[in-house]
């Protein structure tokens, strides 16, 4: 829940106008943003941890979207609607979308990134041919240029595009050859020239997830539907090694795992396991020699297509966005110490299809498809900091701080709550100019506010407080 300075409680809301305005101001005048948000924190009591806005609201989206940031921190999104693949970019007045190519009503399934020249690149499926499907690559110069990468057969699914540290566009995808399905990787060697290799048989076509470490090691997370196993393939330049990470034995991995590289250079994978009556959202992290697995959430229903996205903040916090199999709502899960805390991002039914989680302009961004209204949406949240990280910022900085424990209750001091880090090595003053929100000693807090110094103490003035 959210608690404002008057003690009122609120649930997370969409806050679309707040997101659009604060993003624009933040790109133009950082100092103005701080002033604006200081006022917003005091006056806009409906402010939420996540703010959501519409990117495409035509109601004819096709169930896919992907997010990337250019070198200036501007978000770009690829998505499909009414049989056409689009590229949308955030501008001062909203979102501007342009068509890239007709892909057919079963096409798109795109992935977007930027090349070394800061040009947007999109990998996608062209299903306009009635006999087969094609994997394609689009790159924008003066106009969009389209390259046909490979024939992928009669059954297509989502693809994963990234640019290697050697500036080579690479696409992980699945294709059918005859009655067999394979996980494959395409590497662009020159204009209109691609090298394609099969990595492993997969039983059926399932969307993989590709990422590179800074040293150039390729990782691909995928599901082998024959065995119901989540697997991760890695290539350090001398061939592919495949690890069986999880699944099988009554709990089977389902499609759409999400792979990300942490700030320490190790891969993490978010994924779903399902039985006939229940399911679990899991996160596996690679230590360099083995995979460590933890459960993010349990569900009392099975899941057949697990939509999720993984991320790790610079402070070492794991974050997973996912579609709840029971409610169909989009949720976000944050690991706080050894526990996971989930919150609702979007309560629209069937929201959170194909989430794409990225870091940009100091915040965490989440692009996803709303399967009820058939729209594309973007959510934004401040990336939580540790108390030590937050206090290293100057006065006037807007910060989100996690893992705080209330040192006193609301009744102990006048308009003041003291909070400290879990290890009790650092503390901060939460000062309120009106009523103090209801907090008990020992409550676990997440706070958002503007840093200040009051009587020599670092403080947050009229912060928004979330009590877990």
NORLINBEL-V26295 format. One record per residue. SS is DSSP state (A for helix, B for strand, O for the rest). BURIAL is # if it has 9 or more other C-alpha atoms within 8 Angstrom, else .. D_CENTER is the distance of its C-alpha to the mean C-alpha in Angstrom with 2 decimals. Layout:
SS_BURIAL_D_CENTER ; SS_BURIAL_D_CENTER
//
This chain:
O_#_21.95 ; B_#_22.39 ; B_#_25.84 ; O_#_27.37 ; O_#_30.43 ; O_#_32.74 ; O_#_31.55 ; O_._30.05 ; B_._27.06 ; B_._24.23 ; O_._21.25 ; O_#_17.86 ; O_#_18.30 ; O_#_16.68 ; O_#_18.32 ; A_#_17.86 ; A_._20.82 ; A_._19.85 ; A_#_16.53 ; A_#_18.44 ; A_._21.34 ; A_#_19.75 ; A_._17.60 ; A_#_20.83 ; A_#_22.94 ; A_#_20.64 ; A_._20.91 ; A_._24.67 ; O_._25.97 ; A_#_24.12 ; A_._27.19 ; A_#_27.36 ; A_#_23.79 ; A_#_24.89 ; A_._27.94 ; A_#_26.16 ; A_#_23.62 ; A_#_26.51 ; A_#_28.21 ; A_#_25.16 ; A_#_24.75 ; A_#_28.46 ; A_._28.86 ; O_._25.75 ; O_._25.75 ; O_._23.25 ; O_#_20.43 ; O_#_17.35 ; O_._14.71 ; B_#_12.16 ; B_#_13.67 ; B_#_13.24 ; B_#_15.07 ; B_#_16.20 ; B_#_15.73 ; B_#_18.06 ; O_._20.41 ; O_._23.06 ; O_._22.55 ; O_._22.96 ; B_#_19.51 ; B_#_19.37 ; B_#_16.24 ; B_#_13.99 ; B_#_11.74 ; B_#_9.78 ; B_#_8.72 ; B_#_10.49 ; B_#_12.52 ; O_#_16.27 ; O_._18.42 ; O_._19.14 ; O_._15.63 ; O_#_15.78 ; B_#_12.82 ; B_#_13.79 ; B_#_12.78 ; B_#_14.67 ; B_#_15.68 ; B_#_18.93 ; B_#_21.43 ; O_#_25.09 ; O_#_25.33 ; B_#_24.08 ; B_#_21.11 ; B_#_20.00 ; B_#_18.48 ; B_#_17.54 ; B_#_17.53 ; B_#_17.40 ; B_._21.02 ; O_._23.20 ; O_._24.09 ; B_._20.88 ; B_#_19.33 ; B_._21.63 ; B_._21.21 ; B_._23.47 ; B_#_24.25 ; B_#_23.93 ; B_._25.87 ; B_#_26.98 ; O_#_25.22 ; O_#_26.85 ; O_#_25.57 ; O_._24.21 ; O_#_22.66 ; B_#_19.60 ; B_#_16.76 ; B_#_15.50 ; B_#_13.35 ; B_#_13.61 ; B_#_14.22 ; B_#_17.08 ; O_#_20.29 ; O_._22.43 ; O_._24.22 ; O_._21.14 ; O_#_21.59 ; B_#_18.83 ; B_#_18.94 ; B_#_17.87 ; B_#_18.60 ; B_#_19.53 ; B_#_22.05 ; B_#_25.33 ; O_#_27.03 ; O_#_29.91 ; O_._32.37 ; O_._33.87 ; O_._34.65 ; O_#_31.55 ; B_#_28.02 ; B_#_27.07 ; B_#_24.12 ; B_#_24.10 ; B_#_22.81 ; B_#_22.94 ; B_#_23.21 ; B_#_24.21 ; O_._27.33 ; O_._29.94 ; O_._28.89 ; B_#_26.48 ; B_._27.96 ; B_._27.24 ; B_._27.89 ; B_#_28.42 ; B_#_27.01 ; B_._28.24 ; B_#_29.51 ; B_#_27.23 ; B_#_29.66 ; O_._29.95 ; O_#_26.57 ; O_#_23.25 ; O_#_19.59 ; O_#_16.22 ; O_#_16.34 ; B_#_14.28 ; B_#_15.43 ; B_#_15.45 ; B_#_18.33 ; O_#_20.10 ; O_#_21.52 ; O_._24.72 ; O_._23.30 ; O_#_23.56 ; B_#_21.20 ; B_#_20.41 ; B_#_19.23 ; B_#_18.72 ; B_#_20.01 ; B_#_22.39 ; B_#_25.83 ; B_#_29.00 ; B_#_32.32 ; O_._35.08 ; O_._34.21 ; B_#_31.87 ; B_#_28.11 ; B_#_26.62 ; B_#_23.42 ; B_#_24.09 ; B_#_23.02 ; B_#_24.23 ; B_#_24.93 ; B_#_26.27 ; B_._29.61 ; B_._31.04 ; O_._30.89 ; O_._31.01 ; B_._31.34 ; B_#_28.87 ; B_._29.46 ; B_#_28.16 ; B_._28.44 ; B_#_27.94 ; B_#_26.17 ; B_._26.89 ; B_#_28.07 ; O_#_25.58 ; O_#_27.82 ; O_#_25.77 ; O_#_23.16 ; O_#_19.59 ; O_#_16.45 ; O_#_15.78 ; B_#_13.03 ; B_#_14.46 ; B_#_14.12 ; B_#_16.97 ; O_#_18.06 ; O_._19.87 ; O_._23.10 ; O_#_22.38 ; O_#_21.86 ; B_#_19.98 ; B_#_17.99 ; B_#_17.31 ; B_#_16.07 ; B_#_17.90 ; B_#_19.91 ; B_#_23.69 ; O_#_24.77 ; O_._28.37 ; O_._27.87 ; O_#_24.72 ; B_#_23.31 ; B_#_19.92 ; B_#_20.86 ; B_#_19.61 ; B_#_21.74 ; B_#_22.22 ; B_#_24.58 ; O_#_26.01 ; O_._28.46 ; O_._30.98 ; O_._29.63 ; B_#_27.05 ; B_._26.84 ; B_._25.17 ; B_._24.24 ; B_._24.30 ; B_#_21.64 ; B_._21.97 ; B_#_23.36 ; B_#_26.79 ; O_._29.68 ; O_._28.96 ; B_#_25.17 ; B_#_23.59 ; B_#_20.18 ; O_#_18.79 ; B_#_16.94 ; O_#_13.36 ; O_#_12.43 ; B_#_9.30 ; B_#_10.61 ; B_#_9.69 ; B_#_12.50 ; O_#_13.08 ; O_._15.14 ; O_._18.12 ; O_._17.73 ; O_#_17.17 ; B_#_14.84 ; B_#_12.88 ; B_#_12.25 ; B_#_10.87 ; B_#_13.33 ; B_#_15.81 ; B_#_19.55 ; B_#_21.99 ; O_#_25.73 ; O_._28.03 ; O_._27.58 ; O_#_24.39 ; B_#_20.97 ; B_#_18.67 ; B_#_15.03 ; B_#_15.32 ; B_#_13.89 ; B_#_16.09 ; B_#_16.48 ; B_#_19.10 ; O_._21.79 ; O_._23.55 ; O_._25.96 ; O_._24.42 ; B_#_21.36 ; B_._20.90 ; B_._19.45 ; B_._18.63 ; B_#_18.12 ; B_#_15.30 ; B_._16.98 ; B_#_20.01 ; B_#_20.86 ; O_._24.40 ; O_#_23.72 ; O_#_22.97 ; O_#_19.99 ; O_._20.52 ; B_._17.21 ; O_#_14.22 ; O_#_10.95 ; B_#_8.06 ; B_#_5.02 ; B_#_6.04 ; B_#_6.51 ; B_#_9.90 ; O_#_11.28 ; O_._14.61 ; O_._16.48 ; O_._15.51 ; O_#_13.44 ; B_#_11.16 ; B_#_8.10 ; B_#_7.15 ; B_#_6.04 ; B_#_8.95 ; B_#_11.90 ; O_#_14.93 ; O_#_17.69 ; O_._20.38 ; O_._19.51 ; O_#_17.11 ; O_#_15.14 ; B_#_11.41 ; B_#_10.93 ; B_#_9.08 ; B_#_10.91 ; B_#_11.94 ; B_#_14.58 ; B_#_17.59 ; O_._20.31 ; O_._20.83 ; B_._19.59 ; B_#_16.42 ; B_#_16.13 ; B_._14.34 ; B_._14.29 ; B_#_14.19 ; B_#_11.91 ; B_#_13.78 ; O_#_17.05 ; O_#_17.83 ; O_#_18.96 ; O_#_16.94 ; B_#_13.83 ; B_#_10.35 ; B_#_11.68 ; B_#_9.73 ; B_#_6.11 ; B_#_4.45 ; B_#_1.55 ; B_#_5.04 ; B_._7.96 ; B_#_10.93 ; O_._14.23 ; O_._13.93 ; B_#_11.04 ; B_#_7.33 ; B_#_6.19 ; B_#_4.52 ; B_#_6.96 ; B_#_8.73 ; B_#_12.39 ; B_#_14.88 ; O_#_17.31 ; O_._20.00 ; O_._20.53 ; O_#_19.21 ; B_#_17.26 ; B_#_14.07 ; B_#_12.25 ; B_#_10.03 ; B_#_9.19 ; B_#_9.58 ; B_#_10.41 ; B_#_12.65 ; O_#_11.74 ; O_#_14.47 ; B_#_17.36 ; O_#_20.25 ; A_#_23.50 ; A_._25.03 ; A_._22.27 ; A_#_22.51 ; A_#_26.31 ; O_._26.42 ; O_._25.39 ; O_._28.31 ; O_._29.49 ; O_._27.78 ; O_#_24.23 ; B_#_21.57 ; B_#_19.80 ; B_#_17.71 ; B_#_19.34 ; B_#_18.55 ; B_#_21.00 ; B_#_24.04 ; B_#_27.11 ; B_#_29.58 ; O_#_32.94 ; O_#_34.94 ; O_#_34.97 ; O_#_35.17 ; O_._38.94 ; O_._39.73 ; O_#_39.53 ; O_._39.87 ; O_#_36.58 ; B_#_35.06 ; B_#_32.66 ; B_#_32.26 ; B_#_29.16 ; B_#_28.81 ; B_#_26.49 ; O_._26.66 ; O_._29.04 ; O_._31.18 ; O_._31.37 ; O_#_30.18 ; B_#_30.33 ; B_#_29.79 ; B_#_31.63 ; B_#_30.11 ; B_#_32.67 ; O_#_33.13 ; O_._35.55 ; O_._36.17 ; O_#_35.68 ; O_#_33.79 ; O_#_31.07 ; O_._31.88 ; O_#_30.73 ; O_#_32.50 ; O_#_33.22 ; O_._30.79 ; O_#_27.88 ; B_#_24.41 ; B_#_22.86 ; B_#_19.80 ; B_#_21.23 ; B_#_20.38 ; B_#_23.23 ; B_#_25.22 ; B_#_27.05 ; B_#_30.82 ; B_#_33.92 ; B_._36.47 ; O_._39.79 ; O_._38.42 ; B_._35.44 ; B_#_31.77 ; B_#_30.51 ; B_#_28.02 ; B_#_29.88 ; B_#_29.05 ; B_#_25.52 ; B_#_23.32 ; B_#_23.31 ; B_#_21.24 ; B_#_23.34 ; O_._21.77
//
